[in-house]
Amino acid sequence: MSPTPATDRAADPTAARSSARVLEAINRKRRGASLTDEEIEGVVTDYVAGRIPSYQMSAWLATVACRSMATSELTALTRAYIRDGRRLDLTGIGAPVVDKHSTGGVGDTTTLIVVPVVAACGVPVAKMTGRALGFAGGTLDKLSSIPGLRLHLDTDELVPMIRKVGMVITGQSADLTPGDGATYALRDVTGTVESIPLIAASIISKKIAVRADGLVLDIKTGAGALIPDRPDAVLLTQTMMALAASFGLPSRAVLSDMSQPLGPAVGNALEIRQALDVLGGRRSPGLWDLCAAISRLMLQSVDPGLSDAAADAMVERVVDDGSAREMFVRWAVAQGADATVLADPARLPTARRRHLVTATESGVVLGIEPRAVGRATLLVGAGRLTHDASLDYGAGVVLHHRVGDRVGRGDVLAELHYDSGDADGARALLAEAFVVGDGDCAVPPAVHQIF
């Protein structure tokens, strides 16, 4: 819901009182005071109703970002985000339902892999996802490269889809968390996206609205992560888990590595092909290690007695026998996808041009800067710098090596796929992203910690 224009607020007799309340909340928070449930709910409710202007809400968000929030305040904020919104009722599915969330990154195709893997293991999955702005690709953008696939299901369609197929992936529904929906766009333009309390309340509010029986969080750390520093990423993980627990939602979490691109493909249709390859048995290093760990935790979140070995065996089995890939195709076709394209992924959008980035010296790949790779894909249209920008679904990058690999002079490091855009700038970024030199290299693990 959009805030009411200033002229309408001036005619609203309650607007002055609402502005006075939010100013008092800002001043109290700035002084380090804890806000009451009523104060927090009042700020969010008044903004959603259009009774306070965006500049005052921006000031409130910035103050929260600077002063942080206690768990009790975060619980009140999360409740305010959900207030007056719809809640999914998943009880009709007849089995525990699990959800997952990733803070995203470069080459992060985990949702496209773990959701069908877990569903193929017999555990229903409900996943709402979003688009991206900036260097980290969004799952919805990747799926949009599949012709015919419907990605904005009505809320009433979600439960029937899960019952029919075993899983659903759809765009985020604004009617589930109206408070979060009203404030998120404002966070995006006020420098408060990376605030730990605001991230936690935003993510957990949507998970509470979905009302799954278990949640697995994938929190990235490293140069390409939303929260690069590991101590801050751990704090975000612990904050979200505590917040979920305050609403009675059991959760597990993975702290995963984003010091290099997660998978070899970075770009929309390229990542769909990659996901189908992995689901068909091609276990890409790094990407598969993380997907296997998340899948195990998702299975255990609804069956706590399941051992690691038993869960891992289930995951391996559905990949090896083709069930996981079949699940992805069955789900996509149920949501309108062209079955002939999924049967032959070469028919997905494909860029006409290629450029190979090669090593200028022999040695070991000591680093691959993920943000540089992500920015390279932006320059050729695989991502968007503004919300209304169009995408080139065939554009992107395919990496031929990972950190720790030994390469020779002239070996291909990466392949740029493009039709238009600033290809020269993208090539330069890719060349700079790879650090090749002598000496030993500590290869970062895909999973740093499990909570």
Number of C-alpha atoms within 10 A of each C-alpha: 14 12 17 18 13 15 8 11 17 13 10 14 10 13 19 14 13 20 19 12 17 23 17 13 22 23 14 14 19 17 11 14 13 17 19 13 16 11 18 21 20 18 25 23 20 21 25 21 14 22 25 28 18 18 11 16 22 18 15 20 23 21 20 20 19 14 17 20 20 13 15 15 19 26 24 19 29 29 22 25 29 23 20 14 15 16 18 15 14 20 13 9 16 9 14 16 26 27 22 27 19 19 16 24 29 29 29 27 29 24 21 22 25 26 29 32 32 28 26 26 21 14 20 25 29 25 20 22 20 15 18 19 17 16 23 28 28 23 25 20 22 23 23 19 22 24 17 15 18 18 22 15 16 10 16 10 11 21 19 15 19 20 16 14 20 25 29 28 27 21 17 20 21 15 16 24 27 23 30 26 21 20 23 16 11 18 20 12 10 14 13 20 19 13 19 22 26 24 20 23 25 23 18 25 28 23 25 22 21 24 21 24 21 25 26 25 24 24 25 30 26 19 19 25 25 18 21 16 13 18 11 13 21 20 13 19 23 15 20 25 22 19 23 24 13 14 14 13 18 17 24 19 25 23 21 26 27 29 24 26 28 27 22 23 25 33 32 33 29 28 27 25 17 25 26 20 16 21 27 18 18 14 17 15 13 21 21 23 14 24 26 22 22 26 27 25 29 29 30 20 22 20 14 10 10 15 13 14 10 14 22 17 12 20 23 16 17 23 23 15 13 15 19 29 25 19 23 25 20 19 22 24 17 17 20 14 21 16 18 11 16 22 10 10 19 12 13 19 18 19 18 11 12 15 14 17 20 19 20 15 14 15 19 20 24 20 20 23 21 26 23 22 31 29 22 28 35 26 24 27 25 30 32 23 15 10 10 8 10 12 17 24 24 23 31 32 30 22 20 15 17 22 20 17 15 16 20 15 12 12 17 16 21 23 19 23 25 26 17 14 16 15 21 12 14 24 22 13 20 27 20 13 19 25 15 23 16 12 9 11 14 9 13 15 14 23 20 14 13 14 14
